[in-house]
C-alpha cells in the first residue's frame, strides 16, 4: 500500500513537471507567434513604402531626363501613343 502511494507521488511529480514544461513552451510559442506577426506587418509596410518611394524616384528621374536632355524618345514613352508603341 505504501509502495503504491510512493509510485502515485512520483507519477504526480512527473506530471507536474511536464505541465510546467508545457506552460513554458506555450508561453514561448505565443511570444514567437506575436513576434512573427509583428515582423510580417513591418515587412509589408516597408515593402509598400519602398514601392511608393520607387515610383516617386522613377517619376523624378524621368522628369530630370526630360529637362536635361529633351529626349524625344523619352517624351514618346510618356505620351499615350508612345506607351502603346513601347508595349509592342
C-alpha positions in Angstrom: 0.0 0.0 0.0 2.9 2.3 0.9 4.6 1.5 -2.4 1.6 2.4 -4.4 1.4 5.8 -2.7 5.1 6.4 -3.5 4.5 5.4 -7.1 1.5 7.7 -7.3 3.5 10.6 -5.8 6.3 10.0 -8.3 3.9 10.0 -11.2 2.3 13.1 -9.9 5.6 14.9 -9.7 6.4 13.9 -13.2 3.0 15.1 -14.4 3.5 18.5 -12.6 7.0 18.9 -14.1 5.6 18.0 -17.6 2.8 20.6 -17.1 5.3 23.3 -16.2 7.4 22.5 -19.2 4.3 22.6 -21.4 3.3 26.0 -20.0 6.8 27.4 -20.6 6.7 26.0 -24.2 3.2 27.5 -24.7 4.4 31.0 -23.5 7.4 30.9 -25.8 5.2 29.8 -28.7 2.8 32.7 -28.2 5.7 35.1 -27.9 7.3 33.8 -31.2 3.9 33.9 -33.0 3.4 37.6 -31.9 7.0 38.4 -33.0 6.4 36.8 -36.4 3.1 38.6 -36.8 4.8 41.9 -36.0 7.7 41.3 -38.4 5.4 40.4 -41.2 3.4 43.6 -40.7 6.6 45.6 -40.6 7.9 43.9 -43.8 4.6 44.6 -45.5 4.7 48.3 -44.5 8.3 48.6 -45.7 7.5 46.9 -49.0 4.7 49.3 -49.6 6.9 52.3 -48.6 9.6 51.1 -51.0 7.2 50.7 -53.8 5.9 54.3 -53.2 9.4 55.7 -53.0 10.5 53.7 -56.1 7.6 55.1 -58.1 8.4 58.6 -56.9 12.1 58.2 -57.8 11.2 56.9 -61.3 9.0 59.8 -62.0 11.6 62.3 -60.8 14.3 60.5 -62.9 12.1 60.8 -66.0 11.4 64.4 -65.3 15.1 65.1 -64.9 15.9 63.3 -68.2 13.3 65.4 -70.0 14.6 68.6 -68.6 18.3 67.8 -69.2 18.2 66.1 -72.5 14.9 66.9 -74.1 14.9 63.4 -75.3 12.2 62.8 -77.9 12.3 59.0 -77.2 11.6 59.6 -73.5 8.9 62.1 -74.3 7.4 59.5 -76.6 7.3 57.0 -73.8 5.4 59.4 -71.6 2.7 60.1 -74.1 -0.2 57.6 -74.6 0.8 57.0 -78.2 4.4 56.4 -77.2 3.4 53.9 -74.5 1.4 51.9 -76.9 4.4 51.7 -79.3 6.7 50.7 -76.5 4.5 47.8 -75.5 4.6 46.3 -78.9 
